[in-house]
Amino acid sequence: MRTCLRNLSGLAVAACLLGGALPARAEAPAEPGARETNQLRVLNYNIRHGRGMDDEIDLERIAGVINAADADIVALQEVDVGVRRSGEVDQVAELGRLTDMYGVFGKHRDFGGGDYGQALLSRRPIESVEVIDLHGTTGEDADYRVAVAAHIPGTEDLPGILFVSMHLHHQAEEHRLLQVRELKRVLGEAEQEAVILAGDLNARPGSETANKMLDGWIDTTPDDAMTFPADEPNRKIDYILFPEEHPWRVLRSEVIDEPMASDHRPLYVDLEWSPGR
């Protein structure tokens, strides 16, 4: 049985996950193998509360995608906890059980009798979690947004990591720009050796939002890494990023060919911690 530490502040919301039986793994998108001890596979996935392109909600299908990717840490967006539309299931706890990973949840807002937000999964224990409050940067009539951040302790060959899942405003560029400004301000003050930011920017490469976010940050995937819509992807709106002064080296990145489980395709990147390069 797995547990995780809880060290929450402000509006932070967390859920500890229990390990359990895993579903059968699909064929992996890349050779999983044993990674070097200074390497890390990061996955990002907007799961649309588990609702696929066939309009079926199937968390085992989502978990199968995550398991096949063999990721070390996973950022998830559009996650339900206790919401009527998805059977009042705690999706964070269930995905944790199905993937045998530790997980935490960050509440975005009340929805359908439960909570709606973002989640993070990790194969290593999560030390603490906090929600980065972006409310107040977009005005009273704008959609409330947050980012959820987990502190993952380091190892002998990897630093302590602040792993962040974000989901920016889906309509207005002016709101996304304000959210990016607040997010970068908070992350710039983070006392953490390494930061990895993953999520749905709702912005294409070359847009004002993407350009502002990438000022001082490295985009680990190419501009043609199309993630949406899942059945016939024609735009990149999902990203995995790190600050340019942090000595990560990108070994590989890939959008996973998964056209059904959600309306987004997942993407992953293999990183290597290479100080002194």
BELFENRA-V314126 format. One record per residue. N is the residue number from 0. RES is the residue in one letter. D_FIRST is the distance of its C-alpha to the first C-alpha in Angstrom with 1 decimal. Layout:
{{N/RES/D_FIRST} {N/RES/D_FIRST}}
This chain:
{{0/M/0.0} {1/R/3.8} {2/T/6.8} {3/C/10.4} {4/L/13.6} {5/R/16.3} {6/N/19.8} {7/L/22.0} {8/S/25.7} {9/G/28.5} {10/L/27.5} {11/A/24.0} {12/V/21.4} {13/A/17.6} {14/A/14.6} {15/C/10.9} {16/L/8.9} {17/L/5.7} {18/G/5.4} {19/G/7.5} {20/A/10.9} {21/L/13.4} {22/P/17.0} {23/A/19.8} {24/R/20.7} {25/A/24.2} {26/E/26.6} {27/A/25.7} {28/P/28.3} {29/A/28.7} {30/E/28.1} {31/P/24.5} {32/G/25.0} {33/A/23.7} {34/R/24.7} {35/E/26.3} {36/T/24.3} {37/N/26.5} {38/Q/25.9} {39/L/23.7} {40/R/23.6} {41/V/23.7} {42/L/23.7} {43/N/25.3} {44/Y/25.3} {45/N/27.0} {46/I/25.5} {47/R/27.9} {48/H/25.2} {49/G/24.6} {50/R/28.3} {51/G/29.9} {52/M/33.6} {53/D/33.9} {54/D/33.0} {55/E/30.0} {56/I/26.6} {57/D/24.0} {58/L/20.6} {59/E/19.7} {60/R/22.8} {61/I/21.8} {62/A/18.4} {63/G/20.4} {64/V/22.6} {65/I/19.9} {66/N/18.3} {67/A/21.9} {68/A/22.7} {69/D/20.1} {70/A/20.0} {71/D/18.4} {72/I/18.8} {73/V/19.9} {74/A/22.1} {75/L/22.5} {76/Q/25.4} {77/E/26.4} {78/V/23.1} {79/D/23.1} {80/V/21.1} {81/G/22.5} {82/V/25.7} {83/R/28.0} {84/R/29.1} {85/S/25.6} {86/G/24.8} {87/E/23.3} {88/V/19.9} {89/D/17.6} {90/Q/17.9} {91/V/15.8} {92/A/12.7} {93/E/13.8} {94/L/14.6} {95/G/11.3} {96/R/9.7} {97/L/12.8} {98/T/12.8} {99/D/9.3} {100/M/10.5} {101/Y/10.4} {102/G/13.2} {103/V/15.9} {104/F/18.8} {105/G/22.4} {106/K/24.7} {107/H/28.1} {108/R/29.7} {109/D/29.7} {110/F/30.1} {111/G/30.6} {112/G/29.0} {113/G/25.9} {114/D/25.1} {115/Y/25.9} {116/G/25.1} {117/Q/23.3} {118/A/19.8} {119/L/18.4} {120/L/15.5} {121/S/14.7} {122/R/13.2} {123/R/13.5} {124/P/12.1} {125/I/14.6} {126/E/16.7} {127/S/18.5} {128/V/20.1} {129/E/23.5} {130/V/25.8} {131/I/29.2} {132/D/31.7} {133/L/34.4} {134/H/36.1} {135/G/39.7} {136/T/40.4} {137/T/41.4} {138/G/43.4} {139/E/42.9} {140/D/43.5} {141/A/41.1} {142/D/37.6} {143/Y/35.1} {144/R/32.8} {145/V/29.9} {146/A/27.8} {147/V/24.2} {148/A/23.4} {149/A/20.3} {150/H/20.7} {151/I/18.8} {152/P/19.5} {153/G/21.7} {154/T/21.6} {155/E/24.6} {156/D/26.0} {157/L/24.8} {158/P/25.6} {159/G/23.6} {160/I/23.6} {161/L/24.4} {162/F/23.2} {163/V/25.1} {164/S/25.3} {165/M/28.7} {166/H/30.6} {167/L/34.3} {168/H/37.0} {169/H/37.9} {170/Q/41.6} {171/A/43.5} {172/E/43.9} {173/E/45.0} {174/H/41.7} {175/R/39.7} {176/L/41.8} {177/L/41.2} {178/Q/37.5} {179/V/37.6} {180/R/39.7} {181/E/37.3} {182/L/34.2} {183/K/36.0} {184/R/37.3} {185/V/33.9} {186/L/32.4} {187/G/35.5} {188/E/34.8} {189/A/31.2} {190/E/30.7} {191/Q/28.4} {192/E/29.4} {193/A/28.5} {194/V/28.2} {195/I/27.3} {196/L/28.4} {197/A/27.7} {198/G/28.8} {199/D/31.5} {200/L/34.7} {201/N/36.8} {202/A/39.5} {203/R/41.1} {204/P/42.0} {205/G/45.3} {206/S/44.8} {207/E/45.4} {208/T/41.7} {209/A/40.5} {210/N/43.2} {211/K/42.4} {212/M/38.6} {213/L/39.5} {214/D/41.9} {215/G/40.4} {216/W/37.3} {217/I/36.7} {218/D/36.0} {219/T/34.0} {220/T/35.2} {221/P/38.8} {222/D/40.8} {223/D/40.9} {224/A/37.1} {225/M/37.5} {226/T/34.5} {227/F/36.1} {228/P/36.8} {229/A/34.4} {230/D/36.9} {231/E/39.7} {232/P/38.6} {233/N/41.6} {234/R/40.3} {235/K/37.8} {236/I/36.1} {237/D/32.6} {238/Y/32.2} {239/I/30.1} {240/L/32.0} {241/F/32.1} {242/P/34.8} {243/E/37.6} {244/E/37.7} {245/H/34.2} {246/P/34.4} {247/W/32.2} {248/R/33.8} {249/V/33.3} {250/L/32.9} {251/R/32.5} {252/S/32.1} {253/E/32.0} {254/V/32.0} {255/I/30.0} {256/D/32.3} {257/E/30.4} {258/P/33.0} {259/M/31.4} {260/A/27.8} {261/S/28.9} {262/D/32.3} {263/H/31.4} {264/R/30.6} {265/P/27.7} {266/L/28.8} {267/Y/27.2} {268/V/28.6} {269/D/28.0} {270/L/28.7} {271/E/29.6} {272/W/29.8} {273/S/33.4} {274/P/34.9} {275/G/38.5} {276/R/39.3}}
